[in-house]
Amino acid sequence: MLLGIGGLAVAIGSVKIPLGTTLAILLDKLPFINLTPNWSSGTATIVMDIRLPRVILAGLVGAALAMAGATYQGLFRNPLADPYLIGVAQGASLGAVIGFLLPTGRLGTQIVPLLAFLGAVAGTVIVYSLARVGKTMPMTTLILAGVAVGALLGSIVSFLIINSGDRLHGIVFWLMGSFSLAEWSEVRLVLPYLIAGMGLLILYARPLNIMQLDEEQAQQLGINVEQLKIILLAAATLITAAAVSFVGTIGFVGIIIPHAVRLLWGPDYRYLLPFSIFSGAIFLIAADLLARTVFAPEEIPIGVITALCGAPFFLYLLRRKKRVLF
């Protein structure tokens, strides 16, 4: 499914390119395969330099957000947890807005991804520092600290947006998420962080299963609970910060995809985490395809598409949780 939706997304766009031609262009780039080109150089440029990096970046971001969401839900034992629970989104937004407001020139918008990444990491570090009690980190305190710090950072972002002047459009578009400026350089920058973070989370899938019992029972079974919390939070925050730094804060992916995977493959994190990677990639590639084709040549911010899909699902989860509790 991932290969199919990826190939379809590369073929479809404002310029119509037959699927067969798209596949031939992609195959021609593989080693030991030399095809006689029956396409123009402009067509090859559209496929290889415009659409393909966009599709790959969308897949990577979707995979990262879905896997981070599954990790947070397991760590907090809360089905409504998402990757932005402890200040990642608010910190990234503040860093990005500051980047947009810097003087144009050598810095300007080129520094936006770096400041967004640093802001996301800094926001999480602040929340962690506030929530830590001695050598322990209570999950409830962490959530409360995340809410408080997120509200504070959000108010600063709102104040900066009000005073952003003619840069308001670019800021709002970034905050709602977009892959319109995706390039190969961004893929190369994001990929190492995602590989490191995702690989670490998959290695800790079995301890994460044990954490679903109870912290005390996990300790009795030989799990260093506090160390595990730090590792999981650091890895999930790393991939989330890397994912949102270039494309903005895309919501609901980290909530709906892990639950969809649970319905199909169950709650075992040895399967839930890797399947979340593929499912998140499929979902966000499809959402980006809709965002750029529904009102082509105009683009819809991808956050609008994911919210339209995620908000009803979120309400369904709340309703279901209410029936369970009452």
N, C-alpha and C positions, 0 to 999 in steps of 0.2 A: 504493500500500500504506500509506503514512504517513497519508493522509487517511482511508482505510478503517479502519485500526486505531484512529486517533484518534477518529473518530465512534463506533465501537463501544465504546471505553472510556468515552466521555462518557455513552452510553446505559445501560451496564450498571452496576449498583450495588445497594446494599441496598434502595433504593426503585426499583421497576421503572418505567422510562419507555420507551415504545415508540420505536424508532429513528426512525420518521417524525416523531413529536412533537419529538424531540431535534433533528433536522435543521431542522424548521420554526422552532424557537426560535432556532437559530443563524442561519438565513437572515434572520429578522425583524430581527436586529441589524445587518445589512448596510445600507449607504446605498442609497436609491432602491428598497428592497424593504419593502413594508408588507403583512403578512399579518394576516388576521383571527384573533386568538388564540382557540384552543379548548382552552387549557391554563390551569391555575391559576397564580397568582403564586408559590406555593411551588414548583411544578415548575420555573418559570423560574429561581428562585433556586438550586435544586439544580444545574441545568445550568450556569448562567452564573457563579455565585459559589463553587461547591464543586468540581464535577467538572472544568469546563473549565480553570481555572488549574492544577489538579493534573496534568491530562493534558499541558498545554503545558509545565509545569515539568519533568515527567518526560522529555518529548521533548528539551528543551533540555539537560538534564543528560546524557542518553544520547548526544546528538550531541557534546557537549563531551568526555566521557570517551573515546568512540571515536576522535575526531579526535586528541586528545592522545596516546592510545595508539599510533595509527598514526605520529605524528610521532616519538615516543620510539623506536619500533622502527626507524624509518629512520635516526634520528640515531645511535643506538647500534649499528646494524646487528645487532640481536639480536631474534629473533622472540618472545622471552619477556619483553621489556620492557613495562612498563605505566605509566600516568600517576603512580603512587605510588612510582616507583623511587628518587627522590632526595629523599625527606622530606616530600612534600606531605601525604600522609595522616597521618603521625605528627604533623606540625606542626599540622594542622587539628584532630586529635583532642585534642592538648594544649590548644589555644586553646578548643575547645568545652567540655572538662571544666572548665577554669578558669571559663568563663562560667556553667556550671551551679552551681558552688560559690560564686559570688558571692552576697552577701545579696540576698534578694528585695526587690521594690519597683520603683523606677523602672528599675533595671538588671536584675537577675535574668536570666531566660532570654532576654529580648529582645536582649541583647548577645551571645548565643552565636554567631550567624552572623558578626558583625563580628570577634570574637576568633578564630573558626575560620578566616576568610579571612586575617587578619593572621598567624596561626600557620602557615598553609600557605605563605605567601609568605616568612616569616622562616625556616622550615625549609629551603626551597630556597636562600635566600641564604646561609645558614650552610654548607650542603653545597658550594655553588659556591665560596665563599671558601676553604674548606679544600682543595678539589680543584685550584684554580688554581695552576699552576706558572709563575711569571714572566708572560709574555704568552700562554701556551698553556693549554689545558684538556684534558688527556688523558681520554678517555672511561672507561678502566679505573679511573683514580683517582677520577673522579666517581662511578662506581658504588660503589666501596669506601667512599668518604666518605658516600654516601647510606645504605649499609647500617649503618655505624657510628653516624651521627647518628640514623637511624631507630630503632636499638636503644636508644640513650640516651633519646630522647623517649618511646619506648614504655614503658620502665621507669618514667619519671616518671608517665606516664598510669596505669599499673597501680597505682602507689603512691597516687595521688589517688583512683582508683576504690575501693580498699580502704577509704579513709577518707571516702567520700562519704555514708555514712549513708542517710537516706531519699531521697536524690536518685539512688541507684544505678540505679533502673529507667529514669529519663529519660536518663541518660548511656548506658546499654547500648543502649537503643532508638535513640538518635542514632547511636552508633557502628556499628550494623548497618544504618542507612539507612532512611528513611521519608519519604513524601510526604504523610502524613496531615494536616499543618498548612499545606499549600501555599495561598498566597493570591496575589492579583494584585499586591500590593506586592512580593512576592519575585520574581515574573516580571519586573517592571519594573526591579528592582535588578540582576538577573543578566544580563538581555538585553544591555545596552551592553558589558559585559566580553566576553561571548561573541561578539558581532558583531565587535568590534575584534580579538580574538585569532584567531578563525577566518578572518577576512578576511586578516590578515597571513600566516597559515600557507598559505592557498591561493595567495597571491602568490609564496610561496617554494617552491612545489611542484616547479618545474623544477630549481632548485639542489639540492633534497633528492634528486631523482633522480640527479644527478651525484655526490652524496655517497655513493651506494651503491657506487661504484667503489672509491675509496680516497681518503684525505685528500690524499695527495701528488698523485694524478692530478687531483683536484678543483682543487687550487691551480694546477696546470699549465694547466687549462682556464679559469682566470681567476676562480675562486671564492675569496672571502675567507673561508676556512674558520672561523677563530676568531670573526669577526663573525657568520657564519651560525649557529654554535653558540649564541651568546648570544641572537640574535633568536629562534631556534626554541625554545630552552629558556624564554625569557621569555614568549613567546606561549602555549606549551603549559601552562606553570605558571599563567599568568593564568586561562585558561579552566577548568583543573582546580580551582584554588582557589575560583573563583566558583561552580563547579558543586557542590562538596562543602560549601560554607559553610552552606547552608540545609538540606540533606537528609542529611548524613552521608557517610561514606566507603563508597561502593558499589563492591564489588570485581568483577573479572573482565571488566567491560564493555570496558575498554581493551585486553584481550588477545584475546578471542574475536571481536569485531566486525571489527577490521582483517584478521584471517586469513580470516574468512568472505568479506569483500569481495575479498580477493586471489584466492580460489578462483573467484569469479564474474567479476571484471573485470580481474584481473591486477595486477602490482606497480607500474604507472605511477602516481606520486603525483599527477599532474594529474587522475586519475580516482579514485584511492584515497581521497584526502582528502574530496572532496565526497560521494562515495558512502558513506563512513564516517559522515558527518553524518546522512544519511537512515536508514541501517541501524541506527546506535546509537539514534536516536530511536524507531524502530519496536520495537527489542528492549526498551528500558526501559519504554515505554508498555505493551507486552504483559506484561512482568514485573510491573509495578505493578498491572495489571488482575488478574493471578493472585493477587498478594499480598493484595488487598482483597476477593476474591470466593471463594477456595477455602474458607476457614473463616469466612465472613461470619456475623455482623457483626464478628468479631474479625479483626485484620489481622496478617499475617506480615511481619516486617521484610524489606524488599526485598532486602537483602544475602543473605538465605537463598535466595531464588529465583535470583538471579544466580550464587551459589556452586554451587547444584545444577546449573545449566547450564554454568557455567564450569570447575568443577573437572575433570569428565571430559574436556572439551576440552583443558584445560591438560595433563593426563596424556597425552593423545593426542599433543600437540605434543612433549612430552618423549620419548615413545617413538619418534616419528618422527625427532627430532633424533638420538637414540641410534643408530638404524639408519643414518643418514647418516654419523655419525662413525665407527662401528665396522663 
